[in-house]
Amino acid sequence: MRKLASALAMSTVVIALALAAPSPGYAQAVTIVGPVTKIQLAPDGKSATAVLKDGKTGEAVTILVTDDLTLDKFKDKRIVVGDEIRTRFDKQDGKNMSKSFKKTAGC
């Protein structure tokens, strides 16, 4: 009876650890806050690249933006170089794909 209880407890621990381990197939979401140093819209207007200076590390991070709301903010100058931005992005295929791109003060 004790062997059965011990085996059951051990299998429960193994299953819990397997479910808690990160899966390599999913992109990891990263959040940074920092000023925009460059914005470049694509000629077709369906994407843009924005370079932010990470507030913690000071390094430049290039982010690919494809959502229409943010692209509209770039086009009508509601987001410009120098604005402080909070962005969340996924690292996919060597690119930083934007999930969220907002001014820290709103907008």
C-alpha positions as CSV (number, residue, x, y, z in Angstrom):
1,M,0.0,0.0,0.0
2,R,2.8,2.4,0.8
3,K,4.5,1.6,-2.5
4,L,1.4,2.5,-4.4
5,A,1.0,5.8,-2.5
6,S,4.6,6.6,-3.0
7,A,4.4,5.9,-6.7
8,L,1.3,8.0,-7.1
9,A,2.9,10.9,-5.3
10,M,6.0,10.7,-7.4
11,S,4.0,10.5,-10.7
12,T,2.0,13.6,-9.6
13,V,5.2,15.5,-9.0
14,V,6.6,14.5,-12.4
15,I,3.4,15.5,-14.2
16,A,3.3,18.9,-12.4
17,L,7.0,19.6,-13.3
18,A,6.3,18.7,-16.9
19,L,3.3,21.0,-17.2
20,A,5.2,23.9,-15.5
21,A,8.3,23.7,-17.8
22,P,8.3,26.3,-20.5
23,S,7.6,25.0,-24.0
24,P,10.3,25.9,-26.7
25,G,7.6,26.2,-29.3
26,Y,6.0,29.4,-27.9
27,A,7.4,32.9,-28.3
28,Q,8.4,34.7,-25.1
29,A,6.8,38.0,-24.4
30,V,9.1,40.8,-23.4
31,T,8.2,44.2,-22.0
32,I,10.4,47.3,-22.1
33,V,10.0,51.0,-21.4
34,G,12.1,53.7,-23.1
35,P,12.2,56.5,-25.6
36,V,11.7,56.1,-29.3
37,T,14.9,56.9,-31.2
38,K,13.7,56.1,-34.8
39,I,10.4,55.3,-36.6
40,Q,10.4,54.1,-40.2
41,L,7.2,53.4,-42.0
42,A,7.2,50.8,-44.8
43,P,6.4,52.2,-48.3
44,D,3.1,50.2,-48.4
45,G,2.1,51.6,-45.0
46,K,1.2,48.2,-43.6
47,S,4.2,47.9,-41.2
48,A,6.8,50.0,-39.5
49,T,10.0,49.5,-37.6
50,A,10.6,51.4,-34.4
51,V,13.8,51.6,-32.5
52,L,13.6,52.1,-28.7
53,K,16.3,52.7,-26.2
54,D,15.7,50.2,-23.4
55,G,15.4,52.2,-20.1
56,K,17.1,49.5,-18.0
57,T,20.0,48.4,-20.2
58,G,20.4,51.4,-22.5
59,E,20.6,49.2,-25.6
60,A,18.7,49.9,-28.8
61,V,15.8,47.4,-29.6
62,T,14.2,47.3,-33.0
63,I,10.5,46.3,-33.0
64,L,8.4,45.4,-36.0
65,V,4.9,47.0,-35.7
66,T,2.0,45.7,-37.8
67,D,-1.2,46.6,-36.0
68,D,-3.3,49.3,-37.6
69,L,-3.9,51.4,-34.4
70,T,-0.2,51.9,-33.8
71,L,0.5,52.6,-37.5
72,D,-2.2,55.3,-37.5
73,K,-0.5,56.9,-34.5
74,F,2.8,56.9,-36.4
75,K,1.1,58.4,-39.5
76,D,-0.7,61.3,-37.7
77,K,2.3,62.0,-35.4
78,R,0.6,61.0,-32.1
79,I,3.7,58.9,-31.5
80,V,7.0,60.5,-32.5
81,V,10.7,60.2,-31.9
82,G,11.4,61.1,-28.3
83,D,8.2,59.8,-26.8
84,E,8.5,57.4,-23.9
85,I,6.9,54.1,-24.9
86,R,5.9,50.9,-23.0
87,T,6.0,48.1,-25.5
88,R,5.4,44.3,-25.2
89,F,6.7,42.1,-28.0
90,D,7.3,38.5,-29.0
91,K,10.7,37.3,-30.3
92,Q,9.8,35.3,-33.4
93,D,12.1,34.2,-36.2
94,G,14.8,36.6,-35.1
95,K,12.4,39.6,-35.2
96,N,10.7,41.5,-32.3
97,M,7.0,41.4,-33.2
98,S,5.0,44.1,-31.4
99,K,2.0,43.0,-29.3
100,S,1.4,46.4,-27.6
101,F,3.0,49.8,-28.3
102,K,1.7,52.7,-26.1
103,K,2.9,56.0,-24.6
104,T,3.6,55.7,-20.9
105,A,1.5,58.8,-20.4
106,G,-1.5,57.5,-22.4
107,C,-2.6,57.9,-26.0
